[in-house]
């Protein structure tokens, strides 16, 4: 993009990745192939778009900012611009299996991640640039300070890997936090699936609603003593100590009751 960058809009949490070194490393990590079905969330000024477009037969981009979307229209012959909010966009309209990439705005990163988790069966993989502390929560292991609801709900559907740390200075304007690139790979049809995913989700949310509470108290209305016994889980443990598999076991045991 020639000329000065557009003024970032605070309401969209815009920080444009402008460092060519890190841009190149992200493009390398994505490894776009000609026949990939790819969508970029939040293309912004189009720096990553410009690197990906020549490598693909077609690239879809979803941009909420009307001005930035308009600037991208017609700039690349093989790029389809969707001026839309990623939280509302119907990703089922796009060809599958879908590769999802993007520099996600920090202020809505978690809702977007949960949105993508909801279409995991349509996705081949995701590579997202996010606030570093969010990525550390996404990849966290049980019984660690970073492990929480986001960790469990995403690891239930994806294999997660922190790929690259990106400093604040790589962005314009620089955010007040460091960033990281994360890869999310759907676990596939043979993954562990809860019998009642709604109940599983509620138990996970309850377990982390007050971290100092024991599971006995935190999910009292969802899992009784018999459910804990059937699952083989000590009700005196705290939610942060349970693995994804144990959360599924507890949810399934609660269904059995």
Residue pairs with C-beta under 8 A, 6 or more apart in sequence:
1 45
1 46
1 47
1 50
1 71
5 16
5 18
5 45
5 172
6 45
6 67
6 68
6 71
8 14
8 15
8 16
8 172
8 173
9 65
12 64
12 65
12 105
12 107
13 105
13 106
13 107
13 108
14 44
14 65
14 105
15 103
15 105
15 106
15 171
15 172
15 173
15 174
15 175
16 44
16 45
16 47
16 103
16 171
16 172
17 23
17 26
17 44
17 47
17 48
17 103
17 129
17 166
17 170
17 171
18 47
18 170
18 171
18 172
19 166
19 169
19 170
19 171
21 170
22 164
22 166
22 167
22 170
23 47
23 48
23 51
24 51
25 164
26 48
26 127
26 129
26 164
26 166
26 181
27 48
27 51
27 52
29 127
29 163
29 164
29 181
29 183
30 52
30 99
30 101
30 127
32 38
32 52
32 55
32 56
32 99
33 55
33 56
34 55
34 56
34 57
35 57
36 56
36 99
36 124
37 94
37 95
37 96
37 97
37 98
37 99
37 124
38 52
38 56
38 59
38 60
38 98
38 99
38 100
38 101
39 59
39 60
39 61
39 62
39 91
39 94
39 98
39 99
39 100
39 101
40 48
40 49
40 52
40 59
40 60
40 61
40 62
40 101
40 102
41 61
41 62
41 86
41 100
41 101
41 102
41 104
41 112
41 128
42 62
42 63
42 64
42 86
42 102
42 103
42 104
42 105
43 49
43 61
43 62
43 63
43 68
43 72
43 102
44 63
44 65
44 68
44 103
45 68
45 71
46 71
46 72
46 75
46 76
48 101
48 102
48 103
49 59
49 61
49 72
49 76
49 79
50 76
52 59
52 101
53 59
53 76
53 78
53 79
56 78
57 78
58 78
58 79
58 80
59 76
59 78
59 79
59 80
60 79
60 80
60 82
60 94
61 72
61 79
61 80
61 81
61 82
62 82
62 84
62 86
62 89
63 69
63 72
63 81
63 82
63 83
63 84
64 83
64 84
64 85
64 86
66 83
69 81
69 82
69 83
70 83
72 79
72 81
73 81
82 89
86 112
86 115
87 108
87 111
87 112
87 115
91 98
91 100
91 116
91 119
91 122
92 119
92 122
96 122
96 123
97 122
97 123
97 124
98 119
98 122
98 123
98 124
99 123
99 124
99 125
99 126
99 127
100 116
100 123
100 125
100 126
100 127
100 128
101 126
101 127
101 128
102 128
102 129
103 128
103 129
104 112
104 113
104 128
104 129
104 130
106 130
106 131
106 134
106 175
106 177
109 128
109 130
109 131
109 134
110 134
110 150
113 128
113 138
113 150
113 154
114 153
116 123
116 126
116 184
117 153
117 154
117 157
117 158
120 157
120 158
120 186
121 186
123 186
124 186
125 183
125 184
125 185
125 186
126 158
126 182
126 183
126 184
127 163
127 181
127 182
127 183
127 184
128 181
128 182
128 184
129 166
129 179
129 180
129 181
130 138
130 179
130 180
130 181
130 182
131 175
131 177
131 178
131 179
131 180
132 165
132 177
132 178
132 179
132 180
133 146
133 177
134 150
135 162
135 180
135 181
135 182
136 146
136 162
136 180
137 146
137 147
137 148
137 150
137 151
138 150
138 151
138 154
138 155
138 160
138 182
138 184
139 151
139 160
139 161
139 162
139 182
140 146
140 147
140 148
140 151
141 147
142 240
142 241
142 242
142 243
143 240
143 241
144 240
147 240
148 208
148 211
148 240
149 204
149 205
149 207
149 208
152 204
152 208
152 242
152 244
152 247
153 201
153 204
154 160
154 184
155 244
156 192
156 194
156 200
156 244
156 247
156 248
157 186
157 187
157 191
158 184
158 185
158 186
158 187
159 184
159 185
159 186
159 187
160 182
160 183
160 184
160 185
161 182
161 183
161 185
162 180
162 181
162 182
163 180
163 181
163 182
163 183
164 180
164 181
165 178
165 179
165 180
166 178
166 179
166 180
166 181
167 178
167 179
168 174
168 175
168 176
168 177
168 178
168 179
170 179
171 179
192 244
192 245
192 248
193 248
194 200
194 248
194 251
194 252
195 251
195 252
195 255
196 251
196 252
196 255
199 222
199 251
199 254
199 255
200 247
200 248
200 251
202 222
203 219
203 222
203 223
203 247
203 250
203 251
203 254
204 239
204 247
206 218
206 219
206 221
206 222
206 239
207 215
207 218
207 219
207 238
207 239
207 240
207 242
207 247
208 239
208 240
209 218
210 218
211 238
211 239
211 240
212 238
213 238
213 239
214 235
214 236
214 237
214 238
215 223
215 228
215 233
215 235
215 236
215 237
215 238
215 239
215 242
215 250
216 225
216 228
216 235
216 236
218 238
218 239
219 239
219 250
222 254
223 250
223 251
223 253
223 254
224 254
224 257
225 235
226 253
226 257
227 250
227 253
227 254
227 256
227 257
228 234
228 235
228 250
228 253
230 253
230 256
230 257
231 246
231 249
231 250
231 252
231 253
232 249
233 242
233 246
233 249
233 250
242 250
